[in-house]
Amino acid sequence: MITALTVVVALAILGWGFNRARPYGKVGILAWLQSVALMAPWLLFFGLFAVGIYLNLAGMLFLFLVSTGAYIFIGRQLRAAGQDALSKRAAILANPNPEPRADDPAQPEPTHRPALETVAEALQPPDVVPIPAEDLQAIKGIFGIDTFFVTETTPYQEGAIFQGNLRGEIEPTFTQLSKHLEERVGDRYRLFLIENPQGKPVVIVLPSRNEPQPSTLTQKLLAIILLVATIATSLETGGILLGFDFYGSPDRFREVLPTSLGLLAILGIHELGHWLMARRYQVRLSLPYFIPTWQIGSFGAITRFESFLPNRSALFDIAIAGPAAGGILSLAMLITGLSLSNPESLFKVPTQFFEGSILIGTLARVILGTAVQQPIVAIHPLVVLGWIGLIITAINTMPAGQLDGGRIVQAIYGRKTANRTTIATILVLAIASLVNPLALYWAVVIVVLQRNLERPSFNELTEPDDARAALGLLALFLMITILLPLTPSLAGRLGIGG
């Protein structure tokens, strides 16, 4: 009865949302359909449950895959419809009293307000106005035949889009245009040099007041709460590793403290790497929003950019600095722990423990030698800490959305490839969740929180150099070797398990 009532209430909410969305036309309906895509798997699951039909895990995963694909597809349609509405709004503002055409069936009745204006007001704040004519004229003056030859100018929100031909080298041209822009209009506008869908350079100029805003007090408080929760879960993780419930025996605080501090050190050095590199480029970062978990203390943190990035190289450097710092510390812990392991070590683990990762199993075979052929292997606590740290690093290096790995792919290969790898990562995680529920959890986290790519940088055309591309490939390769387990046959060939 409760399940059926839940379904009825959810359908009523969707019906109410549809009525609210109808006045906004296509954009409103698409936004409503996104909410339907997110709720549909749960509605179907509970609806079937109410009539006595039970879906297994594979069936639920299939529903989530379809829902995710529909959500992403509708989102793209929504953004396209929104931009089309904004362009039409700019045309209306540029010519507020067009002559009606008798042969135009789309011409609204004179006594009715055009529905397009209602849509536009829903898409942007009411104080959004076209770029002033004097500003537009001043901005046009920054271009020249030796830098960027403009062939078409289109008003865009409070700025403008300039299409044309790039005549000089990318970096010097961008620097010169930005300098000329500041000389003519001061600090009121920002210039972006990007690529259009046809692969041609485009200059976009937008007001500086549209820059990302700093975190609010509520967001900062949330970050602090999540940090405290992560400290709590790291203490519990230490207890789990030692075989007891810490919160059931808080007097054993001293026993779990070293493990907790080790986990927090890995998380802290990861975020410090991001912060130091961002400071080098004068880019503001939000406080990290840690994701606590009982199993390994934390899955890492979500960090947002609070200012625009100068170029894709800056995006790459800031993104890789965290995994590099946390990964190096974790790897050092792992190798040190393996080197210190002996028959008297604290932890006793089965040999299958080393089959959970290609990289860690291989390192264990190299350092411990024939010891990994025994049924039980004694290891130093640093081995466990290093392994957990590498898992946290690898999870955050997956090539999806605003994860560090997604930012790395976006910086090296561009937005189109980053979109594809994000979808591919979500699909792989959904399939992997058939054997590991943690994978499904991360697929949901990416879809809900981290799916979107980063904003374009000021200079989106200049690609990172080959050294950065090589480092990015190395990071992605190590991520795969950490997360993929050894097959029994490969473990046997490596001499693991006898």
N, C-alpha and C positions, 0 to 999 in steps of 0.2 A: 504493500500500500504506500509506504513512504517513498519507495523507488518510483512508482507511477506518479505520485504527487510531484516529485522532483522533476520528472520529465515534463509534466504539464506546466509547472512554473517556468521552466526554461523556455518552453515553446511560447508561453505568454510574453516573456521578456523579448524574445526574438520578434514576435508580432508587434509589440510596442516599438521596438527599434526600427522595424520596417516603416511604420507610420511616421516616425520622426524623420526617417531618411528620405521619404518620397519627395518632399518639397525641394530638396537639393538636387534633384535630377540624377544624372548618371553618376556623378561623384558620390552622392549620398548612398545610392544603391550599391555601388562597389564597396564602399566602406562597410555597409551592412553585411554584404556577402563575406567579407573577411571575418567578421565575427561569427557568421554561420560556419565557415570553414574550420575555425578553431573549436567550436562547440559540437560539431557534427559527430566526431568519433565518440564523444562521451554520451551524447544523446542516443545514438544508435546502440551503444553498449548497454546503457541503463534501460532503454526501451525494450531491447531483446531480453534483458535480465528479468524485466517485469512480467514477461509472458512465458518465462521458463526456458529461454534459449541462452546458452552460455558460450561466449566466444573464448577460444584459447589464446595464448600469448601471440602465436603467429597471426591470428585473425586481427587482434588489436594492433599489432605492428603494421599490418597492411593498411588498416584504417588511418593510422597516424601518418604513414607515408603518403597516402592519397590526400589527407588533410593538409600536410605540409606543402605538397606540390600545388594544391589549389590555393593555399594562402599566399605563396610566393607569386603565383601567376596573377592572382587578383590584385596583389600589391603593385605589380608592374603596370597593370591596366589602370589602377587608381592614380599612380604618379603621372602616367601619360595623359589621362583625362584632366588631372589638375593643372598640368602645364598648358594644356590646350585652353582651359578656361582662363588661365592667367593671361595668355597671349590675346585672347579675344577681349578680355577686360582692358588690356592696354590699348587695343584698337578702338574700343568704345570711348576710352578716356581721351585718346588723340583726336577722335572725331565724334563728339558727343551728340551731334544732331544730324545724323546721316539721312539722306533723302530716301524715303521708302520706295521700294521697287515693286511694281505690280506683279512682276513675274517671279518674285521671291516668295515661295510658299512658307519659308521659315520666319517671315517678317511678323513680329507679334502685333497684336491689336494695340492701337494707340492708347487705349484707356487702361492697358495692363502694364505693370512693371515687368521688364524682361526677366525671365527666370535666371538668365546668366548672371545678373548682378547679385542675386541671392546666393548663387553658388560661389561667386568670387568672394563675397563677404564671409562665407564660411571657411574659405581657404586662407584668408589673410586678415590681419588686424584691420579695423576700420580706418586707421590713420595712414594706411599704405597709399601713397600717391605716386604718380609717375615722376621720373627724374625731371627736375626743372630744366627748362630749355637752355638757360644760360650755363648750367653745369654740363649738359650734354654737349653744347658747343665747345666749351673749354676742354672737355675730355677728347673730343674729336681732334683737337689740335696737337695731341701728343703723338699721333701717328705720322709716318712719313714713308716715302718710297724706299728708304734704306733700312727700315725696321719692319713695320707691318703695314701693308697697303690695304686699306679698308675698301671692300666692295659692297658691303651691306650693313646697315645699322638697324637693330630691332630693339625697341624698349622692352625691358624685362624687369618686372616688379618695380623696385625703386632705382634700378640701374639700367644697363644696356648691354646688348650682345653685339660684338663687332666681328663680322666674318670677312675674311680676306686672305692675303698671301703673306707668309712669313718670308722676309727678304734677307735677314741676317742670321747669325748663329743664335741658337735658342737662349742660352744663359745671358750673353751680353745684351740681346734684344729685350729680354724680360727686365733686366736691371735698368736699362735705359728708359723703357716705357714706365716702369714704376717710379723712377726718379722724376720724369717729366710730369707724371700724374700728381705727385706730391707738390711739385713746383706750381702747378696750375690751380689745384683745388685743395691743397693742404692735406690734412689727415682725415678728410671726410669720406674718402672712397678707397676701396681696395681693388687691385687688379689681379685677375686670374688668367693664366695662359693654359688652356686645356685643349683637348682633342674632341672634335665632334664625332658622331657615329660613323661618318664617312672617312675618319682618320685625318681630317684636315685641321690645322691650328685655328683656334677661336679665342678671342679675348673677351672676357666678361668683367665688367666693372660694377661693383655693388657697394652700397654705403657701409662704412666701417661699423656702424651701430648694429649691423646684422651679425657681428662676430659671435662665436659661442660665448655663453654667459657663465660666470663663475658658479660654483656649487652654492646652493641655498643652505641656510642654516639647518633645515630639515634633512637635506642630503648629507651634510657633514655629521649630524647626529646619527644618521643611519650607518654611516661608515664606522663611527666609533662603536656603535652597538654590535656590528658584525665583527669588529676586531675583538671585542670582549668575548663574544660567542666563540670565536676561533681559538682564543686562549683557553676557554673552557673545554672545547673539543680536543685540543692538543693534549690537555691533561688526561682526558679520558682515553685517548689513543695510547698514551704511555702506559696506562693501566692495562688496557687490552693486550698490548704487546707483552706485558709482564704476567698476564694471566689472572687479573683481578679487576673488579669494578672500582675505579678510583672514587666515585661519588658514594659508593657503599662503604669505602674505607678511607675517608679523607685524611686520617692520621698517617697514611703512608705517602704523604706528600713528597718527601725527600726522594723516594724511589722513582717517581714519575717525572720529577723536575728536569733531569738531564735530557730525557727524550723530548719533553715539551719544549725546552729551550732550543734543542737542535732543530726541531720542526719550524719553530718561529724564526730561527736564524736563517733557514733556507728561504722562507717566505719573505723575510725582511730584506735579504740581500737581492732577491729577485726584484722587488719593488724599488730598492735603492738604485739598481742598475737603470731602470726606466727613468727615475727622477734625475739622476746625474746627467744622462744623455739628453733628456729634455731641457735641462738647464743650460747645457752647452748650446742648444739651438734656440734658447729663449722661448721655449714652448711651455705653456702652463698645463699641468696635469691635475686632475681631481684627486682627492684622497682615494686610496684603494678600497674597493668594496669586497672584502674577503668572503669566500663561500665556505662556511664551516661544514664539517662532516665528521661523524663519529669514527669512520673507518680509518682515515689517514690524517685526521686533523683539519685539513682544508684542501679544497681543490684549486687553490690559487685565489686570484683577485681580479675584479673588473675595474679597469681604470679608463677614464674618459679624457679626451683632449679638450681643454678649455680655451684653446686658441688655434688659429689656423697654422698649418705647417708650411714652411718655406718651399719644400720640394719633396720628391719621393725618396731621395737619399736620407733625408731627415726622418721620414716615416720608417724607413728600414732600420736605421741606426737605433732609434728609440725602441722599436718593436723587438729587435734582437738583443738589446742590452740586458733585458730582464732574464730571458732564458739562458743567455750566456753566463751571467753572474750566478744565477741559481743553479744552473746545470753544472758549472765548473765546481762549485762548492759541493754539490751532491756527489759528483763523480769522485772528487777528492775524498769525501767521507767513505764512499763505497770501497775504493781501492785501499785506503788506509785500514778500513775495517777488515777487508779480506786478508791484508798482510798481517794484521794482528791476531787473526783467528787461530785458535789452537784447541786441542781437545778439552781444555778447561774453560773455554769461553762460555758466556752466560746463556746464549740462545742455542737451542738444539732444534734443527729443522730437518724435515725429510729431504731426500735428494731431489724430489719433484719440485721443491721450492725454486730451484735454479732453472727449471724448464719454463718458468713464467715469462721470461724475456730473453730474446736472442742476444742482446748486448750484455746483460748481466750474467747470463749463463756462460757466455764465451769468456768473459773476464774471470769468472769464478774458476773455470777449467784451467785457465792460464796461470792464475795465482795460487789456487789451492791444489792443483795437480790431481793426484789420484784420490785425494780425500773426497772428491765429489762422486766417487764411485761407491762409497759406503751408503748403507740405507739411511743413516742419520749423520748429519754434519753439524759440528759445533762452529758457530760464527760469532764474531764480535758485534755488539749493539750498533756500531757505526755502519755495518753492512745494511741493517734494516733502515736506519735513518737515510743513508745514501740512496737506497732503492726507492723509498717513499718520495724523496726529493726529486729523483729522476722521473718518477711517474707524474708528479705535479708539473714538472717542467714540460714533459712530453704532452700532457693533456692540453696545456696552454699553447703549445706549438702546433696544434692541429690547424690545417689551412682552411679556416672557416671564419667568415665575418670579421668581427673586431677582436678575436683572439690574436695573440701575438703571431701565430702562424698565418692567419688570414691577412694581417697587416704586412707581413713579410712578402707574401705572394702578391698582394696588391701593389706594393712598392716595386717589386722586380718585374712582374709580368703585366700589370695594369688591371683595371677594374673588370674587364670582361672575363679574363681568366680567373680572377678572384671570385666572381659570382659563380662560375662553374665549379671551382673547387669547394666552395661553401656547400652547394647542393650535393656534390659527390660525397663530402664528408658526412653530411646529415644522413644520406642513404646508407653509407657504410656503417655508421653508428647504429642505425635502426636494424640492420641485418646482424651486426655483432651482438645486439642486445638479446638475440635468441639464446646466447650462451652466457652473456654477462649483463645483468640488469643495469649495471653502472653506465654502459654505453647508451641505453635509452635515456637515462637521466641527463647525460650530456647533450644528446640530440635535442631534448626539450629545452635545455638551458640555451643552446645556440639559437634555436628557432625563436624563442621568446625574448632573449636579452641581447644576443650578440650577432644576429643574422646580418644586419645591415653593414655595409662597408663604411670605411672612414670617408669624411668629406674630401673632395679634391684639394690638393695643396695649391699654393699660389702659382708655382711653376710645375704643372703636371706633365709637361712634355719631356723634360730631361730625365732620362732613365738612370738608375744607379749603375755604377761601373761593374766590370766583370768580377772584381774581388768580392764585392757585396753579393753579386749573384751566386758566386761559388759558396760563400758562407751561408747564404739562404738555403741552397741545395743541401749542404752538409747538415744544417739544423733539421730540415725536413727528413733527411735520411736517418739521423739519429733518433728522431721522434718515432719513426716506424720500427727501428730495431729495439727500442725500449718497450713499445706497446705490444709488438707481435710476440707470441710465445714460440718456444721451440717445439717442433713436432717430435714425437717419440723417436722416429727414425733418425732425425738430425741430432737429437740429444745422444742417441746411441753412437753415432759416428763421431761426435765430439768427445765421447768417453764419459758422459754424465749418466750416472745411474747403473753403471756396471755392464 
